[in-house]
Amino acid sequence: MDKWFHKQNKLVQVLLLLIPFVNWITEVLVRWSAFLKKGGALRLVISLVVTIFGVVIGWLDAIWTLIFNKLICE
């Protein structure tokens, strides 16, 4: 899922991260798939935080994606 997300146009990425329930689903799927593929303690912590506070993190990620073209802590 993380590869699919990063292949999308920046506008699509931002829209996926701005819509309230959709951004939580997108964050959870992208973060957990990245953790399962690459591992790492930081990815695990971020995945757990996103699972609980995904909507707020999703909005921050939307802004971060607009500026830097990647998710926070990626």
C-alpha positions in Angstrom: 0.0 0.0 0.0 2.9 2.4 0.7 4.3 2.0 -2.8 0.8 2.6 -4.3 0.4 5.8 -2.2 3.7 7.2 -3.2 3.1 6.5 -6.9 0.0 8.7 -6.8 -0.1 12.3 -7.9 0.6 14.9 -5.1 -3.0 16.2 -5.4 -4.4 12.7 -4.9 -2.1 12.1 -1.9 -3.2 15.3 -0.3 -6.9 14.6 -0.9 -6.6 11.2 0.6 -5.0 12.8 3.7 -7.5 15.6 4.0 -10.8 13.7 4.0 -11.4 12.8 7.7 -12.2 9.0 7.8 -10.3 8.3 4.5 -7.2 9.9 5.9 -7.2 7.5 9.0 -7.6 4.4 6.7 -4.9 5.7 4.4 -2.5 6.5 7.2 -3.0 3.1 8.9 -2.6 1.1 5.7 0.5 3.1 4.5 2.2 3.1 7.8 1.7 -0.5 8.7 2.6 -1.8 5.2 5.8 0.3 5.4 6.6 -1.2 8.8 5.9 -4.8 7.7 8.1 -4.4 4.6 11.0 -2.4 6.2 10.7 -2.9 9.9 12.3 -0.6 12.4 11.4 0.7 15.9 10.5 4.2 14.6 8.1 2.9 12.0 6.5 0.7 14.7 6.0 3.6 17.1 4.6 5.8 14.3 2.3 3.0 13.1 0.9 2.7 16.7 0.5 6.4 17.1 -1.3 6.7 13.7 -3.6 3.9 14.6 -4.8 5.9 17.7 -4.5 9.5 16.5 -4.7 9.0 12.7 -7.0 11.8 11.8 -4.9 14.5 13.3 -1.6 13.0 12.0 -3.3 12.6 8.6 -4.0 16.4 8.4 -0.4 17.1 9.5 0.8 14.6 6.8 -1.3 16.4 4.2 0.5 19.7 4.9 3.9 17.9 5.1 3.2 16.2 1.8 2.4 19.5 0.1 5.7 21.0 1.3 8.1 18.1 1.2 6.4 15.5 -1.0 6.7 12.7 1.7 5.0 11.7 4.9 6.3 12.7 8.4 8.9 10.4 9.8 9.3 8.4 6.7 
